[in-house]
Amino acid sequence: YASKNPPLLSVFDGIGQGLGFTLSLVIVGTIREIIGAGTF
């Protein structure tokens, strides 16, 4: 993606990818915590 688009768009794409991955990790961790320990 980054090689075919302007730098600014590539930066926003990278930030979006990072936030999306972080959000998915938080969701999975929260679900595991609720199932495993019964605490939030």
Secondary structure, 3 states (H helix, E strand, C coil): CHHHCCHHHHHHHHHHHHHHHHHHHHHHHHHHHHHHHCCC
